[in-house]
Amino acid sequence: MIDNNRLLLELEQTRKKINRATLNPEIKKLAIKDMEPILQMVADARIAYVTELIDLAAKHKPSAPDDITRLTELHTRFKELVDAANALETMVRRGYVDVQGQLGKS
């Protein structure tokens, strides 16, 4: 078991080293102001997706294929933006990129 834990520790250290060496030079120091537009994009995509669903439900009739296609497009956009924002958050959380500024100060 000790060998497994040691390997996992070394794996995590190597992953961090490789990711930091790859990602940090490509992304400038991040501040909350850099992330706010990303969060706004996710929120905009979320409301577009949900309001489309609400609008479809308000019609009280079976949805046309075009309606479902539009809902699918909005869902895809929303999910991609959520996944990308989560990837960025993971990069920050794991120390792959540098951050600047103080929390709570805009």
MODELLER restraints for C-alpha pairs under 7 A, 6 or more apart:
rsr = mdl.restraints
at = mdl.atoms
rsr.add(forms.Gaussian(group=physical.xy_distance, feature=features.Distance(at['CA:16:A'], at['CA:96:A']), mean=6.59, stdev=0.5))
rsr.add(forms.Gaussian(group=physical.xy_distance, feature=features.Distance(at['CA:19:A'], at['CA:96:A']), mean=5.86, stdev=0.5))
rsr.add(forms.Gaussian(group=physical.xy_distance, feature=features.Distance(at['CA:20:A'], at['CA:96:A']), mean=4.14, stdev=0.5))
rsr.add(forms.Gaussian(group=physical.xy_distance, feature=features.Distance(at['CA:20:A'], at['CA:97:A']), mean=6.32, stdev=0.5))
rsr.add(forms.Gaussian(group=physical.xy_distance, feature=features.Distance(at['CA:23:A'], at['CA:96:A']), mean=6.43, stdev=0.5))
rsr.add(forms.Gaussian(group=physical.xy_distance, feature=features.Distance(at['CA:23:A'], at['CA:97:A']), mean=6.53, stdev=0.5))
rsr.add(forms.Gaussian(group=physical.xy_distance, feature=features.Distance(at['CA:24:A'], at['CA:96:A']), mean=6.09, stdev=0.5))
rsr.add(forms.Gaussian(group=physical.xy_distance, feature=features.Distance(at['CA:24:A'], at['CA:97:A']), mean=4.62, stdev=0.5))
rsr.add(forms.Gaussian(group=physical.xy_distance, feature=features.Distance(at['CA:24:A'], at['CA:98:A']), mean=6.80, stdev=0.5))
rsr.add(forms.Gaussian(group=physical.xy_distance, feature=features.Distance(at['CA:27:A'], at['CA:97:A']), mean=6.95, stdev=0.5))
rsr.add(forms.Gaussian(group=physical.xy_distance, feature=features.Distance(at['CA:29:A'], at['CA:97:A']), mean=6.89, stdev=0.5))
rsr.add(forms.Gaussian(group=physical.xy_distance, feature=features.Distance(at['CA:29:A'], at['CA:98:A']), mean=4.84, stdev=0.5))
rsr.add(forms.Gaussian(group=physical.xy_distance, feature=features.Distance(at['CA:29:A'], at['CA:99:A']), mean=4.82, stdev=0.5))
rsr.add(forms.Gaussian(group=physical.xy_distance, feature=features.Distance(at['CA:29:A'], at['CA:100:A']), mean=5.89, stdev=0.5))
rsr.add(forms.Gaussian(group=physical.xy_distance, feature=features.Distance(at['CA:30:A'], at['CA:98:A']), mean=6.35, stdev=0.5))
rsr.add(forms.Gaussian(group=physical.xy_distance, feature=features.Distance(at['CA:30:A'], at['CA:99:A']), mean=4.49, stdev=0.5))
rsr.add(forms.Gaussian(group=physical.xy_distance, feature=features.Distance(at['CA:30:A'], at['CA:100:A']), mean=5.84, stdev=0.5))
rsr.add(forms.Gaussian(group=physical.xy_distance, feature=features.Distance(at['CA:31:A'], at['CA:99:A']), mean=5.80, stdev=0.5))
rsr.add(forms.Gaussian(group=physical.xy_distance, feature=features.Distance(at['CA:31:A'], at['CA:100:A']), mean=5.19, stdev=0.5))
rsr.add(forms.Gaussian(group=physical.xy_distance, feature=features.Distance(at['CA:31:A'], at['CA:101:A']), mean=6.04, stdev=0.5))
rsr.add(forms.Gaussian(group=physical.xy_distance, feature=features.Distance(at['CA:33:A'], at['CA:106:A']), mean=6.56, stdev=0.5))
rsr.add(forms.Gaussian(group=physical.xy_distance, feature=features.Distance(at['CA:38:A'], at['CA:85:A']), mean=6.85, stdev=0.5))
rsr.add(forms.Gaussian(group=physical.xy_distance, feature=features.Distance(at['CA:42:A'], at['CA:78:A']), mean=6.43, stdev=0.5))
rsr.add(forms.Gaussian(group=physical.xy_distance, feature=features.Distance(at['CA:42:A'], at['CA:81:A']), mean=5.69, stdev=0.5))
rsr.add(forms.Gaussian(group=physical.xy_distance, feature=features.Distance(at['CA:42:A'], at['CA:82:A']), mean=6.16, stdev=0.5))
rsr.add(forms.Gaussian(group=physical.xy_distance, feature=features.Distance(at['CA:45:A'], at['CA:74:A']), mean=7.00, stdev=0.5))
rsr.add(forms.Gaussian(group=physical.xy_distance, feature=features.Distance(at['CA:45:A'], at['CA:77:A']), mean=6.68, stdev=0.5))
rsr.add(forms.Gaussian(group=physical.xy_distance, feature=features.Distance(at['CA:45:A'], at['CA:78:A']), mean=4.95, stdev=0.5))
rsr.add(forms.Gaussian(group=physical.xy_distance, feature=features.Distance(at['CA:46:A'], at['CA:78:A']), mean=5.78, stdev=0.5))
rsr.add(forms.Gaussian(group=physical.xy_distance, feature=features.Distance(at['CA:48:A'], at['CA:74:A']), mean=6.85, stdev=0.5))
rsr.add(forms.Gaussian(group=physical.xy_distance, feature=features.Distance(at['CA:49:A'], at['CA:71:A']), mean=6.53, stdev=0.5))
rsr.add(forms.Gaussian(group=physical.xy_distance, feature=features.Distance(at['CA:49:A'], at['CA:74:A']), mean=5.11, stdev=0.5))
rsr.add(forms.Gaussian(group=physical.xy_distance, feature=features.Distance(at['CA:49:A'], at['CA:75:A']), mean=5.89, stdev=0.5))
rsr.add(forms.Gaussian(group=physical.xy_distance, feature=features.Distance(at['CA:52:A'], at['CA:71:A']), mean=6.53, stdev=0.5))
rsr.add(forms.Gaussian(group=physical.xy_distance, feature=features.Distance(at['CA:53:A'], at['CA:71:A']), mean=6.99, stdev=0.5))
rsr.add(forms.Gaussian(group=physical.xy_distance, feature=features.Distance(at['CA:56:A'], at['CA:63:A']), mean=6.86, stdev=0.5))
rsr.add(forms.Gaussian(group=physical.xy_distance, feature=features.Distance(at['CA:91:A'], at['CA:97:A']), mean=6.20, stdev=0.5))
